[in-house]
């Protein structure tokens, strides 16, 4: 199964070079094109959208590990080059007989978030697009263990993208830093600090007007503490992504990402299943109004 998945991703990565040289008239919009990354586009002033984002995180070392989150998000563009997103998330977990985890079956409201993006460079007038994003979130369920917690975090993302072939091939690159503060939801519980840094790259090709296929690859490093001092583990994820413009007002993004290599200070092996999952998948549906 893992071997077939790797072959599939290699095929997707090589797809752009194998397509015939035909013209594509559909306009490229990278704002929602990716599953686990962000593009530099932020929308036009006055634009409003609502989107549903379903994320699945599956498989740890042994046993059963299933974590499904369902977010509902409202996006709006109050000024040129500036986008705001507000959201809330429900989550469901099924964890059984996984080493280092308590057995849990739980569904509950997970938390809320606010995201702000500002575009410094527009691809239409500059050699590439450049956007900086900040997301703030507060959670009452731990994203990894499903324990009841008080968790606060921030995600900083720098996004760069460029059309390699106008209206046909898009390349993107992200840098990220995610500090987190977490404590169990009991009086006097100590605060645990951790952070994640990473880099991601994607290549997407428009195969027919309004339909993009491609792949995303991510490298993530986990640390104990927010100062990147104590290394905990790392992982490499890769997988296919599809973006479909369903109509003038609606769109769909689907992505699947699987861990191809990793290391952990907690356990030996060629994968890091202590800090990360073996598989991650995401489905995003959005509508302008």
C-alpha positions as CSV (number, residue, x, y, z in Angstrom):
1,X,0.0,0.0,0.0
2,X,2.7,2.5,0.9
3,X,4.7,1.6,-2.2
4,X,1.6,2.2,-4.4
5,X,1.0,5.5,-2.7
6,X,4.5,6.7,-3.4
7,X,4.3,5.7,-7.1
8,X,1.0,7.6,-7.3
9,X,2.6,10.8,-5.9
10,X,5.5,10.5,-8.3
11,X,3.1,10.3,-11.2
12,X,1.3,13.4,-10.0
13,X,4.5,15.3,-9.6
14,X,5.6,14.4,-13.2
15,X,2.1,15.2,-14.6
16,X,2.8,18.8,-15.7
17,X,5.6,17.8,-18.0
18,X,3.6,15.1,-19.7
19,X,0.6,17.2,-20.6
20,X,0.1,18.5,-24.2
21,X,0.8,22.2,-24.8
22,X,-2.7,23.6,-25.1
23,X,-4.1,26.9,-23.9
24,X,-6.1,27.4,-20.8
25,X,-8.3,30.5,-20.4
26,X,-9.5,30.1,-16.8
27,X,-8.0,32.6,-14.4
28,X,-5.6,31.3,-11.8
29,X,-6.5,32.0,-8.1
30,X,-4.1,30.5,-5.6
31,X,-6.1,31.6,-2.5
32,X,-7.8,28.2,-2.0
33,X,-5.9,26.0,-4.5
34,X,-3.9,24.0,-1.9
35,X,-5.0,21.6,0.8
36,X,-2.2,21.9,3.5
37,X,-0.6,25.2,2.2
38,X,-1.8,28.7,1.5
39,X,-1.4,30.7,-1.7
40,X,-0.5,34.4,-2.0
41,X,-3.9,35.5,-3.4
42,X,-6.3,37.0,-0.8
43,X,-9.4,38.0,-2.8
44,X,-10.9,41.3,-3.9
45,X,-12.1,44.0,-1.5
46,X,-15.7,43.4,-0.4
47,X,-15.5,39.7,-1.2
48,X,-17.1,37.3,1.3
49,X,-17.0,33.5,1.5
50,X,-18.0,30.7,3.8
51,X,-16.2,27.4,3.7
52,X,-16.4,23.9,5.2
53,X,-13.0,22.3,6.0
54,X,-12.9,18.6,6.9
55,X,-9.5,17.2,8.1
56,X,-8.7,13.6,8.9
57,X,-5.6,12.5,10.7
58,X,-5.2,8.7,10.7
59,X,-2.9,6.0,12.0
60,X,-0.3,6.0,14.7
61,X,2.0,3.2,15.8
62,X,-0.3,0.2,16.3
63,X,-3.9,0.1,17.4
64,X,-6.5,2.5,16.0
65,X,-6.1,6.2,15.7
66,X,-8.7,8.4,14.0
67,X,-9.0,12.1,14.4
68,X,-11.6,14.0,12.3
69,X,-12.2,17.8,12.6
70,X,-14.9,19.8,10.9
71,X,-14.4,23.5,10.7
72,X,-16.8,26.2,9.5
73,X,-15.1,29.4,8.5
74,X,-16.2,32.9,7.4
75,X,-13.8,34.8,5.2
76,X,-14.0,38.5,4.1
77,X,-11.7,41.1,2.5
78,X,-12.2,44.5,4.2
79,X,-9.5,46.2,2.3
80,X,-7.1,45.7,-0.6
81,X,-4.5,43.0,0.0
82,X,-6.0,42.2,3.4
83,X,-8.1,39.1,4.3
84,X,-9.7,38.0,7.6
85,X,-11.0,34.6,8.5
86,X,-13.0,33.6,11.6
87,X,-13.9,30.0,12.3
88,X,-15.0,27.3,14.8
89,X,-14.2,23.6,14.8
90,X,-15.9,20.4,16.0
91,X,-13.7,17.3,16.4
92,X,-14.2,13.5,16.9
93,X,-11.6,11.0,18.0
94,X,-11.4,7.2,18.2
95,X,-8.1,6.2,19.8
96,X,-7.6,2.6,20.9
97,X,-4.6,0.5,21.9
98,X,-2.1,3.1,20.6
99,X,1.3,3.2,22.4
100,X,1.6,6.3,24.6
101,X,-2.1,7.3,24.2
102,X,-5.1,6.8,26.5
103,X,-8.0,5.0,24.9
104,X,-10.6,7.6,24.0
105,X,-13.8,8.0,22.0
106,X,-14.8,11.6,22.1
107,X,-16.7,14.2,20.1
108,X,-17.0,17.8,21.1
109,X,-16.5,21.4,20.2
110,X,-12.7,21.8,19.8
111,X,-12.1,25.5,19.5
112,X,-12.1,28.8,17.6
113,X,-9.7,30.6,15.4
114,X,-9.0,33.9,13.7
115,X,-6.7,34.3,10.8
116,X,-5.3,37.4,9.1
117,X,-3.4,37.6,5.8
118,X,-1.7,40.5,4.1
119,X,-0.4,40.4,0.6
120,X,2.9,42.4,0.1
121,X,3.4,41.4,-3.6
122,X,0.8,40.7,-6.2
123,X,1.7,38.1,-8.9
124,X,0.0,40.3,-11.5
125,X,2.4,43.2,-11.0
126,X,5.5,41.5,-9.4
127,X,7.7,38.5,-10.4
128,X,5.9,36.5,-7.7
129,X,3.2,36.7,-5.1
130,X,4.2,37.2,-1.4
131,X,1.7,37.0,1.5
132,X,2.2,36.8,5.3
133,X,-0.4,35.1,7.4
134,X,-1.0,34.9,11.1
135,X,-3.6,32.5,12.7
136,X,-4.6,32.6,16.4
137,X,-6.5,29.7,17.9
138,X,-7.8,28.6,21.3
139,X,-8.7,24.9,21.8
140,X,-10.4,22.8,24.5
141,X,-9.4,19.4,23.0
142,X,-5.8,18.5,22.4
143,X,-5.3,18.0,18.6
144,X,-3.0,15.0,19.2
145,X,-4.4,13.1,22.2
146,X,-8.0,14.4,22.4
147,X,-7.5,15.2,26.1
148,X,-9.5,18.1,27.6
149,X,-7.1,21.0,27.7
150,X,-6.6,24.7,27.7
151,X,-4.5,25.3,24.5
152,X,-3.5,28.5,22.8
153,X,-1.4,28.8,19.7
154,X,-0.3,30.9,16.8
155,X,0.7,30.0,13.3
156,X,2.9,32.3,11.2
157,X,3.1,31.5,7.5
158,X,5.1,33.1,4.6
159,X,3.7,32.2,1.2
160,X,5.3,32.6,-2.2
161,X,3.8,31.6,-5.5
162,X,4.4,32.1,-9.2
163,X,2.8,31.0,-12.5
164,X,5.5,29.1,-14.3
165,X,3.3,28.9,-17.3
166,X,0.6,31.6,-17.4
167,X,-2.9,30.2,-16.7
168,X,-1.5,26.7,-16.6
169,X,1.3,25.8,-14.1
170,X,1.6,27.3,-10.6
171,X,4.4,26.7,-8.1
172,X,4.2,27.6,-4.5
173,X,6.4,27.6,-1.4
174,X,5.5,28.1,2.3
175,X,7.6,28.7,5.5
176,X,5.8,28.2,8.8
177,X,6.4,28.6,12.6
178,X,3.8,27.3,15.1
179,X,4.3,28.0,18.8
180,X,1.8,26.3,21.2
181,X,0.9,26.6,24.9
182,X,-1.1,23.7,26.4
183,X,-2.2,22.6,29.9
184,X,-4.7,20.0,31.1
185,X,-8.1,21.5,32.0
186,X,-7.6,21.0,35.8
187,X,-6.6,23.6,38.4
188,X,-2.8,24.1,38.8
189,X,-1.9,22.0,35.7
190,X,1.6,22.9,34.4
191,X,1.8,24.6,31.0
192,X,3.5,22.6,28.2
193,X,5.2,24.6,25.5
194,X,6.0,23.2,22.1
195,X,6.6,24.4,18.6
196,X,6.7,23.3,15.0
197,X,8.6,24.8,12.1
198,X,8.4,23.6,8.5
199,X,8.7,24.2,4.8
200,X,6.3,23.2,2.1
201,X,6.3,23.2,-1.7
202,X,3.6,22.5,-4.3
203,X,3.2,22.3,-8.1
204,X,-0.3,22.5,-9.7
205,X,-1.3,22.2,-13.3
206,X,-4.6,23.2,-14.9
207,X,-5.6,20.1,-16.9
208,X,-8.9,21.5,-18.1
209,X,-10.4,25.0,-17.5
210,X,-11.1,25.3,-13.7
211,X,-9.5,21.9,-12.8
212,X,-6.0,21.8,-11.2
213,X,-4.1,18.6,-10.3
214,X,-0.7,18.5,-8.6
215,X,1.1,17.6,-5.4
216,X,2.2,19.1,-2.1
217,X,5.3,18.1,-0.1
218,X,6.0,19.2,3.5
219,X,8.9,18.9,5.9
220,X,8.0,19.5,9.6
221,X,10.2,19.6,12.7
222,X,8.8,19.4,16.2
223,X,10.4,20.9,19.3
224,X,9.7,20.9,23.1
225,X,9.6,24.6,24.0
226,X,8.9,27.6,21.7
227,X,12.5,28.6,21.3
228,X,13.5,25.6,19.0
229,X,15.9,24.3,21.6
230,X,14.8,20.7,22.3
231,X,14.3,18.7,19.1
232,X,11.5,16.2,19.4
233,X,11.2,14.8,15.9
234,X,10.6,15.5,12.2
235,X,8.6,14.1,9.3
236,X,8.2,14.4,5.5
237,X,4.7,14.3,4.0
238,X,3.9,14.1,0.3
239,X,0.6,13.6,-1.6
240,X,-1.7,14.6,-4.4
241,X,-4.0,17.7,-4.4
242,X,-6.9,18.6,-6.6
243,X,-8.7,21.9,-7.0
244,X,-12.0,22.2,-8.9
245,X,-13.9,25.4,-9.6
246,X,-17.4,24.1,-9.5
247,X,-19.1,27.4,-10.6
248,X,-18.5,31.1,-10.5
249,X,-19.2,31.1,-6.8
250,X,-18.2,27.7,-5.5
251,X,-15.0,25.6,-5.4
252,X,-13.7,22.3,-4.0
253,X,-10.2,21.3,-2.8
254,X,-9.2,17.7,-1.9
255,X,-5.7,16.7,-0.6
256,X,-4.2,13.5,0.8
257,X,-0.8,13.5,2.4
258,X,1.1,10.5,3.8
259,X,4.3,10.4,5.8
260,X,7.2,8.9,3.8
261,X,10.0,9.4,6.3
262,X,10.6,10.7,9.8
263,X,12.4,10.4,13.1
264,X,11.5,10.7,16.8
265,X,13.5,11.0,20.0
266,X,10.9,8.7,21.6
267,X,11.1,5.7,19.3
268,X,13.3,4.2,16.6
269,X,12.1,3.7,13.1
270,X,11.9,5.3,9.7
271,X,8.6,7.1,10.5
272,X,7.7,9.6,13.3
273,X,4.3,8.4,14.6
274,X,4.7,9.9,18.0
275,X,4.5,13.6,16.9
276,X,2.7,13.1,13.6
277,X,0.2,10.7,11.9
278,X,0.9,8.3,9.0
279,X,-1.9,9.8,6.9
280,X,-3.6,13.2,6.7
281,X,-6.4,14.2,4.3
282,X,-8.4,17.3,3.8
283,X,-11.6,18.3,1.9
284,X,-12.5,22.0,1.5
285,X,-15.8,23.3,0.0
286,X,-16.3,27.1,-0.3
287,X,-19.0,29.4,-1.6
288,X,-18.9,33.2,-2.3
289,X,-21.9,35.2,-1.3
